Amino acid sequence: MSQILIKRMQHEMTILENPPAGIQAYLKNEDKINLLEAKIQGTAGTPYEGGTFKLEITIPDRYDPPIVKFNTPIYHPNIDSGGRICLDILNGPPKGQWKPSININSTLLSIQQLMNDPNPDDPLMAEITKQYRENKPQFIATAKEWTKKHALDQTNVVKPKAAKKVDDDSSDSDSGSESDSDEEPAPKKQKLDSKPTAPISTPTPTTVEKKDQRKKAIIFEDKEEEKVEPTQKPITQKKPTLTVKRKKD
């Protein structure tokens, strides 16, 4: 193992600590520092949406382009059935545009961009390229089928938990199982009537009613005045009369 490779891989691993969104790369085998495994997430809105595509990257001993291939089958005009990729930065000059300043992160970003926007002018799969040009809806449908079949990583899919149905009238078995737990059941909330109660308003008397009330009051007062208490006859005491008898001479 050359010192050039060791120095190059130390630099690459430092950059790979901060990968771009939807991309990651790591050592496939601790015994081989120049062999990496990468994953590219399919971009939303493309036929590869929801898929996880695995790639293998081999770094040469010298500063040459990395050897990259898809391990996950993909339906694409620029990627063949063996996983080889037709991309200019994967080839050195004069055929390609690779240069030593291009790192693994940049390479994977270019591959992701190629997935999103195929290049029919530099095809690798003739039949797929023809379908892409002449019948794009059919190409998209087939690419989605391949993604669903080969690239969906079920281990990364988080399945939603089923909501537990709570019945008001629980069975005896359910109540028995609940009694075994230490937690006490939460008290049931009383259902409040959402309709506001109208305030009780005291009816105000109308003008006619007020007049009637006044008349009744006057009549009542007149009757009170007419009531005369029964008069008692005064008791007259008779004055005692004195009779004087004169003596006859």
Secondary structure, DSSP 4 states (H G I P E B T S, - for coil): --HHHHHHHHHHHHHTTSPPTTEEEEEEETTEEEEEEEEEEPPTTSTTTT-EEEEEEE--SSS---EEEESS---BTTB-TT-BB--GGGS-TTTS---TT--HHHHHHHHHHHHHS--TTS-S-HHHHHHHHH-HHHHHHHHHHHIIIII--GGG--PPPPPPP--SS--HHHHHHHHHSSSPPPPPPPPPP-SPPPP-PPPPP-HHHHHHHHHHHHHHHHHHHH--PPPPPP-PPPPPP---PPPP-
